[in-house]
Amino acid sequence: MRIFEKKDFPANSRSLKDIREFSRLVISGSTLLEANKDELVLAIGEAAQNIVKHAYEDRQDTADTMLIQISFIDKKLEIGFFDKGKPIIKENIKHRSLDDVKPGGLGTYFIKQIMDEVVFKDAKGWNNNLVLTKKY
């Protein structure tokens, strides 16, 4: 069975709250993920924030949108992020050391701890396509 919801959001930091609310609402539809809902929303929010920060360099004036697609496929939750921001260089994505105590820089660490798989894929018409997967 394949069920999915998708929605476009402005590619700026003002939309991060709406992205978290959309994600929480969609994930709440699955009783199997209820126990992990807060962690999953955290991972989705961190990924969206990284897109805004790195692909759009925190610009608030962009007219671009980011598409988020949440799918339930064969006991897997997949969250796809599609954007037309600056192309990501996969090799440059790394979290800072946990010993380096200061605000920020741990989003990718949290995402990788929460999700089972984090990959960048090619998507026609988009510069970046990040896919987060959680098995349940």
Order of alpha helices (4+ residues) and beta strands (2+ residues): beta-alpha-alpha-beta-beta-alpha-beta-beta
